[in-house]
Amino acid sequence: MIKIDLNPQKKKKSRKPVLQGFSLSIDSLRNLDLSGLTDKVIYLIPVALISTTVAWYFYVNKEYSKLQEEKKNLQAEINRYKAFEVKAKQIKDKLSKLLEEEKKIELKVKIFETLANQRKSITPVINSVVTKIPDGVWLENLNVSEDGKVILTAYSLSPENITVMYKSLSYSFNNVAFSKVKDKQEVQGIVKVISPLNIIYYKFSLELSKFKAM
């Protein structure tokens, strides 16, 4: 069987206690004492600020420590590069010195080569002079230039020995001539000398050129 409610007013009355209960809960909220809660909020705000400040301090300190560590590592890198730079400069200086030594050695080699070549060219000239010196004649000085010109100063115990040497040298050189000797007693390139023991000898100088290669 289906029941039909013909008196809707009763349902509205049944909802009234719910609405009244709701209105009572709003009133209770309005009459709620918030003074204790305000005190708590006022107390918590400084605590929150202090906690935030402390947290920020630790964060900043942590970041500062990181920066200090990075700075330390960077300084270590800089010091290492400086050490490399000093080492590179030392190597560069050493290389420069080695190059200078190499140039000096090359110059010495060239000088020795030049002297060796000159020696090859003047050795026959010197031999031709030395082998033409007769007995009773001795050399005081012998100069040979690069072009083969010879200037010699010698002593002889007799004028005849000078004549013999002059003729012998004429076979090896096209030009043979007496050169002046710096002495007031010079006669045609020959100076008569008397030693403290009363030994008479003769000083002379010859210029030789245009060697006759054999």
N, CA, C and O of each residue as an XYZ file, in Angstrom:
856
protein
N       0.850     -1.188      0.000
C       0.000      0.000      0.000
C       0.886      1.238      0.000
O       1.894      1.278      0.706
N       0.518      2.259     -0.793
C       1.270      3.503     -0.905
C       0.627      4.540     -0.026
O      -0.577      4.786     -0.087
N       1.527      5.190      0.859
C       1.022      6.214      1.750
C       1.392      7.564      1.185
O       2.509      7.784      0.717
N       0.415      8.474      1.238
C       0.610      9.836      0.731
C       0.453     10.783      1.894
O      -0.549     10.756      2.608
N       1.447     11.614      2.075
C       1.432     12.587      3.166
C       0.679     13.797      2.687
O       1.109     14.469      1.749
N      -0.413     14.078      3.302
C      -1.255     15.207      2.930
C      -1.041     16.403      3.834
O      -1.779     17.380      3.709
N      -0.111     16.385      4.703
C       0.121     17.484      5.647
C       1.618     17.864      5.589
O       2.396     17.452      6.449
N       2.010     18.640      4.582
C       3.451     19.008      4.453
C       3.947     19.918      5.549
O       5.162     20.053      5.696
N       3.116     20.533      6.307
C       3.541     21.434      7.373
C       4.325     20.682      8.441
O       5.207     21.245      9.089
N       4.018     19.491      8.606
C       4.717     18.702      9.632
C       6.187     18.525      9.281
O       7.055     18.553     10.154
N       6.460     18.338      7.969
C       7.845     18.175      7.555
C       8.638     19.423      7.804
O       9.781     19.352      8.255
N       8.045     20.592      7.514
C       8.730     21.850      7.769
C       9.040     21.998      9.245
O      10.112     22.473      9.621
N       8.084     21.584     10.090
C       8.334     21.673     11.533
C       9.453     20.737     11.952
O      10.220     21.011     12.875
N       9.517     19.619     11.235
C      10.576     18.669     11.619
C      11.953     19.222     11.270
O      12.928     18.819     11.904
N      12.091     20.134     10.287
C      13.388     20.726      9.906
C      13.761     21.879     10.807
O      14.931     22.259     10.853
N      12.831     22.436     11.509
C      13.088     23.611     12.319
C      14.166     23.389     13.368
O      15.021     24.259     13.535
N      14.168     22.306     14.062
C      15.225     22.107     15.064
C      16.615     22.122     14.451
O      17.573     22.557     15.090
N      16.736     21.622     13.144
C      18.053     21.627     12.483
C      18.498     23.033     12.235
O      19.650     23.373     12.506
N      17.602     23.881     11.715
C      17.930     25.276     11.450
C      18.245     26.000     12.738
O      19.151     26.832     12.786
N      17.515     25.692     13.759
C      17.768     26.337     15.046
C      19.134     25.906     15.589
O      19.868     26.698     16.180
N      19.448     24.635     15.371
C      20.770     24.165     15.818
C      21.885     24.868     15.057
O      22.921     25.211     15.626
N      21.660     25.081     13.755
C      22.650     25.777     12.950
C      22.827     27.206     13.394
O      23.949     27.705     13.472
N      21.736     27.859     13.683
C      21.807     29.247     14.147
C      22.471     29.318     15.502
O      23.149     30.296     15.817
N      22.287     28.314     16.283
C      22.952     28.291     17.574
C      24.460     28.130     17.413
O      25.231     28.718     18.171
N      24.881     27.342     16.436
C      26.330     27.156     16.227
C      26.968     28.453     15.741
O      28.095     28.738     16.146
N      26.334     29.239     14.917
C      26.860     30.526     14.448
C      26.960     31.488     15.610
O      27.941     32.218     15.749
N      25.953     31.481     16.429
C      25.978     32.367     17.596
C      27.120     31.996     18.528
O      27.787     32.851     19.112
N      27.320     30.695     18.645
C      28.409     30.275     19.532
C      29.761     30.722     18.992
O      30.668     31.056     19.755
N      29.888     30.723     17.650
C      31.161     31.190     17.045
C      31.351     32.678     17.247
O      32.460     33.170     17.452
N      30.216     33.385     17.182
C      30.306     34.823     17.372
C      30.684     35.160     18.812
O      31.401     36.123     19.084
N      30.202     34.374     19.673
C      30.491     34.638     21.072
C      31.781     33.971     21.563
O      32.089     33.997     22.755
N      32.541     33.365     20.612
C      33.766     32.661     20.985
C      34.798     33.661     21.488
O      34.946     34.741     20.915
N      35.516     33.309     22.558
C      36.538     34.167     23.171
C      37.878     33.929     22.449
O      38.476     32.861     22.585
N      38.343     34.924     21.686
C      39.601     34.815     20.899
C      40.787     35.493     21.561
O      41.863     35.590     20.972
N      40.595     35.953     22.762
C      41.694     36.671     23.423
C      42.896     35.755     23.663
O      44.035     36.189     23.490
N      42.674     34.526     24.050
C      43.772     33.576     24.278
C      44.484     33.224     22.978
O      45.706     33.082     22.932
N      43.664     33.086     21.896
C      44.262     32.790     20.588
C      45.133     33.935     20.103
O      46.180     33.696     19.502
N      44.730     35.158     20.345
C      45.526     36.340     19.941
C      46.860     36.360     20.653
O      47.898     36.670     20.068
N      46.807     36.014     21.953
C      48.065     35.958     22.695
C      49.016     34.919     22.112
O      50.224     35.134     22.021
N      48.433     33.789     21.721
C      49.262     32.731     21.123
C      49.863     33.180     19.794
O      51.033     32.926     19.506
N      49.023     33.864     18.978
C      49.521     34.338     17.681
C      50.624     35.356     17.882
O      51.631     35.324     17.174
N      50.456     36.250     18.826
C      51.475     37.259     19.123
C      52.759     36.591     19.609
O      53.855     37.082     19.341
N      52.627     35.502     20.304
C      53.797     34.774     20.797
C      54.490     34.011     19.667
O      55.717     33.920     19.618
N      53.666     33.462     18.753
C      54.228     32.637     17.677
C      54.907     33.459     16.588
O      55.826     32.973     15.929
N      54.465     34.691     16.394
C      55.066     35.514     15.325
C      56.552     35.743     15.562
O      57.334     35.507     14.642
N      56.995     36.194     16.748
C      58.457     36.335     16.964
C      59.211     35.019     16.827
O      60.330     34.958     16.318
N      58.532     33.944     17.316
C      59.190     32.638     17.197
C      59.403     32.282     15.730
O      60.460     31.787     15.338
N      58.366     32.546     14.924
C      58.487     32.260     13.488
C      59.562     33.121     12.846
O      60.336     32.649     12.013
N      59.601     34.408     13.248
C      60.618     35.306     12.694
C      62.019     34.854     13.088
O      62.929     34.853     12.259
N      62.194     34.472     14.349
C      63.498     33.997     14.819
C      63.894     32.718     14.089
O      65.037     32.556     13.661
N      62.911     31.802     13.953
C      63.206     30.546     13.254
C      63.606     30.813     11.811
O      64.539     30.201     11.290
N      62.883     31.745     11.163
C      63.210     32.094      9.771
C      64.598     32.723      9.679
O      65.375     32.431      8.769
N      64.890     33.608     10.663
C      66.210     34.267     10.673
C      67.322     33.257     10.873
O      68.351     33.314     10.200
N      67.114     32.328     11.804
C      68.118     31.298     12.056
C      68.323     30.427     10.813
O      69.452     30.119     10.431
N      67.199     30.038     10.192
C      67.292     29.220      8.979
C      68.029     29.979      7.874
O      68.859     29.407      7.167
N      67.720     31.269      7.732
C      68.384     32.101      6.733
C      69.878     32.245      7.039
O      70.713     32.246      6.135
N      70.192     32.364      8.324
C      71.598     32.478      8.732
C      72.368     31.221      8.346
O      73.468     31.294      7.800
N      71.762     30.047      8.643
C      72.438     28.803      8.294
C      72.568     28.652      6.780
O      73.576     28.149      6.285
N      71.557     29.086      6.061
C      71.608     29.021      4.589
C      72.728     29.914      4.041
O      73.524     29.511      3.192
N      72.751     31.157      4.570
C      73.791     32.089      4.125
C      75.176     31.581      4.506
O      76.115     31.677      3.715
N      75.304     31.047      5.704
C      76.585     30.511      6.159
C      77.030     29.331      5.280
O      78.212     29.189      4.969
N      76.082     28.507      4.892
C      76.376     27.378      4.024
C      76.850     27.860      2.660
O      77.833     27.357      2.116
N      76.126     28.856      2.110
C      76.510     29.403      0.813
C      77.874     30.095      0.900
O      78.690     30.004     -0.017
N      78.102     30.783      2.010
C      79.387     31.454      2.198
C      80.523     30.437      2.260
O      81.601     30.662      1.710
N      80.267     29.306      2.944
C      81.273     28.241      3.017
C      81.563     27.681      1.625
O      82.709     27.386      1.286
N      80.491     27.540      0.816
C      80.688     27.058     -0.552
C      81.554     28.025     -1.356
O      82.464     27.624     -2.081
N      81.237     29.318     -1.203
C      82.002     30.328     -1.924
C      83.459     30.345     -1.476
O      84.367     30.499     -2.293
N      83.675     30.187     -0.176
C      85.041     30.141      0.334
C      85.800     28.938     -0.222
O      86.978     29.036     -0.566
N      85.104     27.799     -0.305
C      85.732     26.602     -0.856
C      86.061     26.780     -2.338
O      87.125     26.377     -2.809
N      85.107     27.403     -3.071
C      85.356     27.678     -4.487
C      86.515     28.653     -4.655
O      87.347     28.501     -5.550
N      86.558     29.659     -3.780
C      87.655     30.625     -3.825
C      88.984     29.934     -3.563
O      89.983     30.218     -4.224
N      88.989     29.021     -2.590
C      90.212     28.284     -2.256
C      90.670     27.438     -3.440
O      91.853     27.410     -3.778
N      89.706     26.741     -4.071
C      90.047     25.919     -5.230
C      90.553     26.777     -6.386
O      91.502     26.415     -7.081
N      89.893     27.931     -6.577
C      90.304     28.838     -7.643
C      91.716     29.371     -7.393
O      92.521     29.477     -8.318
N      92.003     29.702     -6.141
C      93.341     30.194     -5.796
C      94.392     29.112     -6.030
O      95.510     29.388     -6.467
N      94.000     27.861     -5.724
C      94.927     26.747     -5.968
C      95.209     26.609     -7.462
O      96.345     26.367     -7.870
N      94.150     26.766     -8.281
C      94.329     26.714     -9.728
C      95.237     27.839    -10.207
O      96.120     27.632    -11.040
N      95.003     29.040     -9.663
C      95.825     30.196    -10.044
C      97.281     29.954     -9.679
O      98.180     30.234    -10.472
N      97.512     29.433     -8.479
C      98.883     29.144     -8.051
C      99.531     28.093     -8.939
O     100.721     28.171     -9.245
N      98.740     27.111     -9.349
C      99.285     26.074    -10.223
C      99.657     26.640    -11.585
O     100.705     26.314    -12.142
N      98.772     27.507    -12.123
C      99.075     28.133    -13.403
C     100.283     29.062    -13.288
O     101.087     29.164    -14.214
N     100.405     29.741    -12.138
C     101.577     30.592    -11.926
C     102.847     29.764    -11.898
O     103.879     30.160    -12.441
N     102.756     28.597    -11.251
C     103.915     27.698    -11.214
C     104.282     27.245    -12.630
O     105.457     27.187    -12.992
N     103.238     26.923    -13.433
C     103.483     26.550    -14.815
C     104.116     27.701    -15.589
O     105.008     27.500    -16.413
N     103.632     28.921    -15.305
C     104.161     30.101    -15.995
C     105.629     30.318    -15.642
O     106.443     30.630    -16.511
N     105.963     30.150    -14.362
C     107.357     30.295    -13.936
C     108.215     29.212    -14.598
O     109.317     29.484    -15.075
N     107.695     27.986    -14.621
C     108.429     26.888    -15.246
C     108.632     27.149    -16.727
O     109.711     26.910    -17.270
N     107.563     27.653    -17.387
C     107.668     27.952    -18.814
C     108.699     29.045    -19.071
O     109.438     28.988    -20.054
N     108.748     30.049    -18.180
C     109.726     31.125    -18.331
C     111.147     30.587    -18.162
O     112.059     30.974    -18.892
N     111.322     29.680    -17.179
C     112.636     29.080    -16.973
C     113.072     28.280    -18.202
O     114.227     28.338    -18.625
N     112.112     27.527    -18.765
C     112.426     26.754    -19.971
C     112.772     27.686    -21.128
O     113.696     27.424    -21.897
N     112.008     28.786    -21.239
C     112.259     29.752    -22.304
C     113.635     30.382    -22.157
O     114.362     30.529    -23.140
N     114.002     30.757    -20.920
C     115.317     31.350    -20.680
C     116.431     30.337    -20.991
O     117.453     30.676    -21.587
N     116.204     29.098    -20.574
C     117.205     28.061    -20.830
C     117.355     27.813    -22.320
O     118.463     27.622    -22.819
N     116.217     27.817    -23.036
C     116.252     27.630    -24.485
C     116.989     28.779    -25.156
O     117.767     28.575    -26.087
N     116.730     30.005    -24.663
C     117.412     31.178    -25.217
C     118.925     31.066    -25.024
O     119.696     31.370    -25.935
N     119.346     30.627    -23.826
C     120.774     30.451    -23.562
C     121.369     29.372    -24.468
O     122.478     29.520    -24.982
N     120.618     28.286    -24.656
C     121.103     27.222    -25.529
C     121.257     27.704    -26.960
O     122.209     27.336    -27.648
N     120.308     28.538    -27.412
C     120.406     29.092    -28.762
C     121.624     30.009    -28.890
O     122.309     30.008    -29.912
N     121.883     30.793    -27.837
C     123.061     31.659    -27.845
C     124.339     30.817    -27.895
O     125.275     31.135    -28.629
N     124.363     29.733    -27.098
C     125.521     28.852    -27.119
C     125.691     28.208    -28.494
O     126.805     28.041    -28.991
N     124.547     27.851    -29.095
C     124.604     27.247    -30.431
C     125.201     28.231    -31.441
O     126.012     27.848    -32.285
N     124.791     29.515    -31.347
C     125.341     30.532    -32.249
C     126.844     30.688    -32.043
O     127.600     30.802    -33.008
N     127.278     30.693    -30.767
C     128.702     30.820    -30.479
C     129.480     29.634    -31.047
O     130.558     29.790    -31.621
N     128.894     28.428    -30.868
C     129.568     27.232    -31.387
C     129.648     27.291    -32.913
O     130.681     26.964    -33.497
N     128.549     27.710    -33.558
C     128.554     27.837    -35.018
C     129.611     28.840    -35.469
O     130.299     28.614    -36.464
N     129.743     29.955    -34.736
C     130.756     30.960    -35.075
C     132.161     30.382    -34.926
O     133.024     30.611    -35.774
N     132.389     29.631    -33.844
C     133.701     29.013    -33.646
C     134.010     28.015    -34.763
O     135.134     27.939    -35.258
N     132.975     27.245    -35.149
C     133.171     26.270    -36.225
C     133.558     26.984    -37.517
O     134.450     26.542    -38.241
N     132.866     28.109    -37.798
C     133.191     28.859    -39.014
C     134.619     29.404    -38.956
O     135.347     29.386    -39.948
N     135.005     29.894    -37.761
C     136.365     30.415    -37.612
C     137.393     29.308    -37.840
O     138.387     29.502    -38.539
N     137.136     28.135    -37.234
C     138.063     27.017    -37.409
C     138.108     26.563    -38.871
O     139.169     26.225    -39.397
N     136.930     26.563    -39.519
C     136.903     26.185    -40.931
C     137.702     27.172    -41.770
O     138.453     26.784    -42.665
N     137.523     28.477    -41.459
C     138.271     29.508    -42.190
C     139.770     29.356    -41.971
O     140.565     29.424    -42.909
N     140.138     29.145    -40.695
C     141.557     28.963    -40.388
C     142.115     27.707    -41.061
O     143.246     27.692    -41.548
N     141.289     26.653    -41.075
C     141.738     25.419    -41.722
C     141.953     25.637    -43.211
O     142.933     25.164    -43.785
N     141.016     26.365    -43.834
C     141.167     26.654    -45.266
C     142.380     27.542    -45.517
O     143.139     27.338    -46.464
N     142.543     28.542    -44.635
C     143.701     29.414    -44.781
C     144.993     28.641    -44.562
O     145.997     28.864    -45.238
N     144.940     27.725    -43.599
C     146.141     26.929    -43.327
C     146.507     26.090    -44.544
O     147.682     25.935    -44.878
N     145.477     25.548    -45.204
C     145.747     24.750    -46.400
C     146.405     25.598    -47.485
O     147.277     25.139    -48.223
N     145.953     26.858    -47.556
C     146.479     27.726    -48.615
C     147.845     28.293    -48.273
O     148.661     28.534    -49.163
N     148.104     28.513    -46.965
C     149.387     29.143    -46.602
C     150.457     28.139    -46.205
O     151.633     28.491    -46.113
N     150.063     26.895    -45.972
C     151.056     25.898    -45.578
C     152.152     25.736    -46.637
O     153.331     25.707    -46.286
N     151.799     25.629    -47.913
C     152.878     25.541    -48.915
C     153.763     26.776    -48.940
O     154.966     26.688    -49.183
N     153.144     27.943    -48.681
C     153.910     29.182    -48.673
C     154.930     29.163    -47.542
O     156.103     29.481    -47.739
N     154.465     28.784    -46.353
C     155.358     28.740    -45.193
C     156.460     27.717    -45.414
O     157.624     27.970    -45.101
N     156.093     26.564    -45.953
C     157.104     25.528    -46.193
C     158.176     26.010    -47.174
O     159.363     25.721    -47.027
N     157.711     26.754    -48.178
C     158.674     27.239    -49.168
C     159.639     28.244    -48.566
O     160.791     28.331    -48.992
N     159.178     29.008    -47.572
C     160.061     29.978    -46.918
C     161.023     29.268    -45.980
O     162.228     29.520    -46.004
N     160.488     28.384    -45.161
C     161.306     27.720    -44.147
C     162.400     26.876    -44.791
O     163.537     26.849    -44.320
N     162.047     26.199    -45.857
C     163.037     25.318    -46.500
C     164.113     26.092    -47.253
O     165.132     25.522    -47.644
N     163.892     27.375    -47.456
C     164.892     28.185    -48.179
C     165.821     28.936    -47.234
O     166.649     29.724    -47.690
N     165.702     28.713    -45.947
C     166.568     29.405    -44.991
C     167.903     28.670    -44.915
O     167.944     27.495    -44.552
N     168.977     29.344    -45.249
C     170.295     28.683    -45.204
C     170.858     28.650    -43.789
O     170.318     29.287    -42.884
N     171.914     27.925    -43.607
C     172.591     27.888    -42.302
C     173.167     29.262    -41.996
O     173.667     29.948    -42.888
N     173.094     29.654    -40.746
C     173.597     30.957    -40.332
C     172.549     32.045    -40.393
O     172.845     33.217    -40.157
N     171.290     31.649    -40.718
C     170.175     32.601    -40.749
C     169.068     32.062    -39.854
O     168.751     30.873    -39.900
N     168.489     32.919    -39.054
C     167.356     32.513    -38.207
C     166.266     33.584    -38.251
O     166.543     34.782    -38.318
N     165.036     33.121    -38.212
C     163.880     34.015    -38.316
C     163.554     34.639    -36.970
O     163.665     33.996    -35.926
N     163.151     35.898    -37.012
C     162.618     36.578    -35.831
C     161.101     36.669    -35.908
O     160.405     36.530    -34.902
N     160.604     36.901    -37.109
C     159.157     37.084    -37.274
C     158.762     36.681    -38.685
O     159.507     36.888    -39.643
N     157.545     36.088    -38.792
C     157.031     35.670    -40.095
C     155.521     35.902    -40.123
O     154.777     35.329    -39.327
N     155.085     36.748    -41.050
C     153.653     37.039    -41.209
C     153.217     36.626    -42.609
O     153.857     36.965    -43.605
N     152.080     35.866    -42.661
C     151.528     35.429    -43.940
C     150.078     35.886    -43.996
O     149.281     35.516    -43.133
N     149.726     36.677    -44.991
C     148.356     37.166    -45.149
C     147.528     36.169    -45.942
O     148.051     35.181    -46.458
N     146.217     36.442    -46.034
C     145.311     35.523    -46.725
C     145.634     35.422    -48.212
O     145.443     34.369    -48.821
N     146.115     36.499    -48.788
C     146.418     36.472    -50.219
C     147.798     35.888    -50.523
O     148.252     35.914    -51.667
N     148.467     35.357    -49.483
C     149.751     34.709    -49.690
C     150.945     35.626    -49.613
O     152.065     35.200    -49.897
N     150.742     36.871    -49.238
C     151.863     37.802    -49.100
C     152.605     37.509    -47.801
O     151.992     37.289    -46.756
N     153.950     37.508    -47.886
C     154.775     37.142    -46.740
C     155.694     38.306    -46.395
O     156.317     38.905    -47.272
N     155.768     38.612    -45.112
C     156.749     39.578    -44.600
C     157.527     38.877    -43.497
O     156.958     38.413    -42.509
N     158.828     38.812    -43.686
C     159.648     38.113    -42.696
C     160.774     39.026    -42.214
O     161.285     39.861    -42.959
N     161.134     38.846    -40.979
C     162.285     39.525    -40.390
C     163.228     38.458    -39.874
O     162.814     37.533    -39.175
N     164.518     38.593    -40.228
C     165.468     37.538    -39.868
C     166.825     38.154    -39.532
O     167.058     39.349    -39.713
N     167.712     37.285    -39.035
C     169.093     37.669    -38.701
C     170.049     36.734    -39.438
O     169.761     35.559    -39.662
N     171.181     37.293    -39.802
C     172.201     36.492    -40.497
C     173.580     36.840    -39.945
O     173.842     37.978    -39.556
N     174.454     35.834    -39.921
C     175.819     36.060    -39.440
C     176.716     36.674    -40.517
O     177.813     37.157    -40.237
N     176.209     36.642    -41.775
C     177.015     37.232    -42.854
C     176.099     37.745    -43.956
O     175.007     37.208    -44.138
N     176.517     38.775    -44.700
C     175.722     39.272    -45.828
C     175.564     38.226    -46.927
O     174.558     38.230    -47.636
N     176.528     37.341    -47.080
C     176.443     36.316    -48.118
C     175.242     35.389    -47.901
O     174.585     34.984    -48.860
N     174.961     35.057    -46.641
C     173.807     34.197    -46.338
C     172.497     34.872    -46.742
O     171.547     34.212    -47.162
N     172.464     36.189    -46.609
C     171.256     36.930    -47.004
C     171.075     36.838    -48.517
O     169.955     36.688    -49.006
N     172.184     36.928    -49.255
C     172.114     36.835    -50.715
C     171.648     35.451    -51.148
O     170.825     35.321    -52.054
N     172.173     34.430    -50.504
C     171.766     33.060    -50.829
C     170.269     32.858    -50.583
O     169.571     32.260    -51.401
N     169.788     33.363    -49.447
C     168.366     33.221    -49.122
C     167.501     34.002    -50.105
O     166.426     33.543    -50.492
N     167.958     35.156    -50.500
C     167.202     35.985    -51.442
C     167.029     35.242    -52.763
O     165.927     35.191    -53.310
N     168.110     34.670    -53.274
C     168.038     33.952    -54.540
C     167.171     32.702    -54.430
O     166.432     32.372    -55.358
N     167.259     32.005    -53.294
C     166.447     30.793    -53.116
C     164.956     31.111    -53.094
O     164.144     30.386    -53.667
N     164.618     32.193    -52.433
C     163.198     32.581    -52.364
C     162.679     33.062    -53.718
O     161.478     33.003    -53.980
N     163.563     33.529    -54.560
C     163.138     34.001    -55.881
C     162.624     32.849    -56.743
O     161.889     33.085    -57.702
N     162.990     31.625    -56.427
C     162.470     30.475    -57.164
C     161.021     30.146    -56.767
O     160.290     29.498    -57.516
N     160.630     30.605    -55.583
C     159.271     30.291    -55.098
C     158.316     31.463    -55.210
O     157.101     31.262    -55.223
N     158.826     32.674    -55.290
C     157.976     33.867    -55.356
C     158.411     34.733    -56.542
O     159.597     34.868    -56.844
N     157.429     35.296    -57.182
C     157.719     36.186    -58.302
C     158.278     37.520    -57.826
O     159.125     38.122    -58.486
N     157.791     37.976    -56.667
C     158.266     39.256    -56.144
C     158.987     39.026    -54.818
O     158.399     38.531    -53.857
N     160.252     39.387    -54.780
C     161.051     39.321    -53.560
C     161.776     40.654    -53.432
O     162.530     41.056    -54.319
N     161.530     41.347    -52.286
C     162.149     42.671    -52.118
C     162.450     42.906    -50.656
O     161.770     42.406    -49.760
N     163.522     43.704    -50.444
C     163.851     44.088    -49.077
C     162.887     45.182    -48.632
O     162.591     46.105    -49.391
N     162.402     45.073    -47.404
C     161.547     46.116    -46.822
C     162.356     46.884    -45.797
O     163.375     46.409    -45.294
N     161.882     48.078    -45.499
C     162.632     48.937    -44.589
C     162.574     48.400    -43.162
O     161.540     47.944    -42.676
N     163.719     48.477    -42.526
C     163.818     48.128    -41.112
C     163.912     49.439    -40.344
O     164.694     50.320    -40.700
N     163.136     49.558    -39.321
C     163.121     50.815    -38.565
C     164.400     50.957    -37.733
O     164.421     50.665    -36.537
N     165.455     51.409    -38.398
C     166.731     51.609    -37.715
C     167.532     52.657    -38.493
O     167.509     52.668    -39.723
N     168.227     53.522    -37.790
C     168.992     54.593    -38.438
C     170.173     54.056    -39.226
O     170.628     54.702    -40.170
N     170.673     52.895    -38.859
C     171.842     52.311    -39.529
C     171.451     51.414    -40.703
O     172.288     50.671    -41.217
N     170.212     51.473    -41.124
C     169.735     50.619    -42.218
C     170.421     51.020    -43.530
O     170.565     52.199    -43.854
N     170.829     49.999    -44.256
C     171.398     50.204    -45.588
C     170.741     49.201    -46.526
O     171.025     48.004    -46.483
N     169.849     49.723    -47.380
C     169.126     48.887    -48.340
C     168.405     47.722    -47.649
O     168.462     46.584    -48.115
N     167.737     48.014    -46.551
C     166.945     47.010    -45.852
C     167.748     46.107    -44.960
O     167.206     45.139    -44.427
N     169.034     46.387    -44.774
C     169.882     45.553    -43.921
C     170.509     46.432    -42.848
O     170.985     47.530    -43.137
N     170.509     45.951    -41.618
C     171.074     46.686    -40.497
C     172.191     45.851    -39.876
O     172.009     44.676    -39.558
N     173.324     46.474    -39.715
C     174.446     45.792    -39.068
C     174.341     45.970    -37.561
O     174.186     47.087    -37.068
N     174.425     44.867    -36.837
C     174.243     44.888    -35.382
C     175.477     44.285    -34.724
O     176.000     43.269    -35.182
N     175.942     44.924    -33.638
C     177.069     44.395    -32.861
C     176.561     44.060    -31.469
O     176.070     44.934    -30.755
N     176.676     42.821    -31.089
C     176.188     42.370    -29.798
C     177.124     42.795    -28.686
O     178.252     43.200    -28.967
N     176.695     42.718    -27.415
C     177.586     43.053    -26.282
C     178.846     42.205    -26.243
O     179.835     42.604    -25.629
N     178.829     41.033    -26.892
C     180.016     40.155    -26.941
C     180.829     40.408    -28.204
O     181.683     39.603    -28.575
N     180.550     41.548    -28.868
C     181.258     41.937    -30.090
C     181.047     40.951    -31.239
O     181.914     40.779    -32.095
N     179.901     40.320    -31.240
C     179.535     39.445    -32.352
C     178.746     40.282    -33.351
O     177.776     40.951    -32.995
N     179.177     40.232    -34.596
C     178.516     41.024    -35.632
C     177.511     40.136    -36.372
O     177.829     39.026    -36.797
N     176.298     40.655    -36.510
C     175.292     39.966    -37.304
C     174.444     41.025    -38.002
O     174.577     42.221    -37.741
N     173.569     40.561    -38.894
C     172.825     41.481    -39.742
C     171.320     41.179    -39.648
O     170.870     40.036    -39.733
N     170.580     42.272    -39.468
C     169.113     42.155    -39.413
C     168.543     42.632    -40.738
O     168.963     43.661    -41.266
N     167.580     41.880    -41.278
C     166.971     42.263    -42.562
C     165.499     41.836    -42.579
O     165.043     41.019    -41.779
N     164.795     42.427    -43.525
C     163.366     42.127    -43.688
C     163.065     41.984    -45.173
O     163.546     42.771    -45.989
N     162.270     40.980    -45.519
C     161.905     40.717    -46.914
C     160.390     40.673    -47.072
O     159.666     40.212    -46.190
N     159.933     41.163    -48.220
C     158.517     41.055    -48.604
C     158.410     40.122    -49.795
O     159.065     40.317    -50.818
N     157.572     39.104    -49.644
C     157.418     38.087    -50.694
C     155.961     38.058    -51.125
O     155.058     38.138    -50.292
N     155.733     37.942    -52.439
C     154.354     37.871    -52.934
C     154.332     37.073    -54.238
O     155.374     36.781    -54.825
N     153.126     36.729    -54.673
C     152.897     35.952    -55.894
C     153.663     34.633    -55.837
O     154.627     34.385    -56.561
N     153.157     33.805    -54.919
C     153.769     32.491    -54.713
C     153.609     31.632    -55.959
O     152.549     31.616    -56.585
N     154.673     30.919    -56.310
C     154.660     30.029    -57.468
C     154.258     28.625    -56.986
O     155.075     27.885    -56.437
N     153.005     28.284    -57.200
C     152.534     26.976    -56.756
C     153.218     25.893    -57.566
O     153.296     25.964    -58.793
N     153.709     24.893    -56.857
C     154.410     23.790    -57.519
C     153.407     22.727    -57.978
O     153.801     21.715    -58.559
